[in-house]
């Protein structure tokens, strides 16, 4: 919660207001004789403050005023009453503090001395001081509001992005507001004009957010303000002859001896308090040693517990992996038995088994999209880059890394001899395939660009509730059409020379590319559609309900659902093999499955990734799979 501090100190305003009234209503004080006690209060202003600079001076102010009032009332001030006045000073507890550093935001020159060193996370990287009005900038880091406004033309020192205020960081502001600082009247300026601890001043500590309120409630300062308003001093003014008669009866002169005795008693009590403080400090040190031994024992015990938990976790994970492998084996056996029951007498050909041939490593985050063009493989990742791999060599070498997006790269596609990429930053970027250089950044949608598809010179992009068509025949990408009627994210797009297929929530829509009219709409009863695959016979879609649904392509008649995955089916790809056409599915369950389109049966399960498999690409009998583990696997 944001607690704005008042701009005017209420205590100082009250003192200045009182002094202006006093100066306007009283005549200037007459000169006093040298041997007469002068208790005339001086007016408080910016250059001459009457506040005492030490507890001893404050003590003389308090006791002088107390004694003067007692004499005026005809009473005798007792030692107990004097001790009561002094009790306010003994309420303070000495705490360790930190020397105050200069603060360029502290326009009122109010000292801020922390009791304990603040965490490094509460310091601004621009000014080096504790945050003042912390704000979050566009890159996600936190700085002082004044620092950002005065350095708006500079970049973030962490990631070099331009500084732009997004919102107040209320959490950091609350943490800073709860830090303990020394009271304003327990601080003074040293020879270098820096605020330091005044061990003879007020010893109270307050929360930073309440520092100005505490200045108005400080008991020491309130007592001094009463004295400033009430003390008038001796008003005598006369000749030397009149002075002798006055000195015999001056009530201020008679108080001197009394104050001297009281001062000696107070010093004695202060010595006793100091001895008690030393004893308490010794006990605290002993208690600290006991606490250290307890902490050591606790840390040792914690280490033993963590080691035991780690071993048990490893055993549980190993058991889970074995269970998953057994389940996959059972499913494969079940599929083989189904083939036998259906009378399929084809002999087993080991050459048709898809095997992992290699792993491409280089991304610093999950791989979300893949695309193959001739001998080049393009992969987009959460690290905001696109890597280009040469698949014509044996080791599949990375020949370039394309950087330009400010968000996750979610889709890549080649159209009209250009590479296009869509991102979470709402933009589409075009790249020259010859030199792999950035050509154009196009603000494409009002939300993330989830998928891309291309046919001839036409590019299609999918986002939230809409599909946009782009003309890619020229050097500048130009929008020509927008398709609506979808009620959720468009995550899957497939285009051939005749039709455009799109998958959204509960729906598959088909448009005729010649006139862009919707010719078919298929209802999918099992949630959001994450992937599509089109063959001459079937339309296949993968959903977040773990199933793959199959329809007749021409009429939209439902055929059956393919079950086997235990997570969302993120991608589908069609591959031609000597044994017939297959469909490869990639899933959140970290596996790939191979399905025969002849009988719609799973013929193989591939499990090599250590994370959710997010994307697929097929080229010349090879299958490439990208996953959340940041790797690209090559299958053949």
Buried (B, 14 or more C-beta within 10 A) or exposed (E): EEEEBEEEBEBBEEBBEBBEEBEEEEEEBEEBBEEBBEBEBEBBEEEEBBBBEEBBEBBBBBBBBBBBEBBEEEEEBEEEBBBEBBEBBEEBEEBEBBEBEEBEBBEEEBBBBBBEEBEEEBBBEBBEBBBBBBBBBEBEBBBBBBBBEEBEEEEBEEEEBEBEBEEBBEEBBBBBBEBBBBBBBBBBEEEEEEBBBBEBBBBBBBBBBBBBBBBBBBBBBEBBBEBBBEBEBBEBEEEEEEBEEBBEEBEBBBBEEBBEEBBEBBEEBBEEEEEEEEEEEEEEEEEEEEEEEEEEEEEEEEEEEEEEEEEEEEEEEEEEEEEBEEEBEEBBEEBBEEBEEEEEEEEEEEEBEBEBEEEBEBBEBBBBBBBBBEEBBBBBBBBBBBBBBBBEEEEBEBEBBBEBBBBBBBBBBBBBEBBBBBBBBBBBBBBBBEEBEBBBBBEBBEEBBBBBBBBEEBBBBBBBBBBBBBBBEEEEBEEEEEBEEBEBBBBBBBBEEEBBBBBBBBBBBBBEBEEEEEEBEBEBEBBBBBBBBBEEEBBBBBBBBBBBBBBEBEEBEEBEBBEBBEBBBBBBBBBEEEEEBBBBBBBBBBBBBBBBBEEBBBBBBBBBBEBBBBBBBBBEEBBBBBBBBBBBBBBE
